């Protein structure tokens, strides 16, 4: 299993970013969370088999969100507890 934390910068809040990511997650065997951060970035945590996580992130990059992303900063992290499903953190 692989868990990545990804910070997205750009025009990523107020454009349906979190909802689009959650809908894309349904197409992959990943679990995790997505949330807006106070500094204007979006934080994504995605866990799953390495190929699934990579495909999921590529789907985000090539989705309608691509024009809103100025910078994507991924880093591998320890799996934060038992992630189940994929949710938006309000």
C-alpha positions, 0 to 999 in steps of 0.5 A: 500500500502507498499513501500520498499527501498532495498539495495543490496550488492555483485557483483550486478553491471555489471551483468544485475541486474537492467534489470533482476529486471525490467523484474521480476517486470512485473510479479507482481503488483508493481511499482518502480525504480532500480538504481546503486549507486556510492558505488557499491550497487543497490537501489530498491524501490518497491511499491504495496500491501504488498503480491505483494511486498513480492512476488516480493522480493522473486522472486529476491532472488530466481532468477539467481541474487541470486548468486550475492547478498551478502546482502539485506537490506530492510526498509519501506519508505513513498511512494515517490510521484506517482510511475507509472510502473517500471523503471531503473534509469540510 
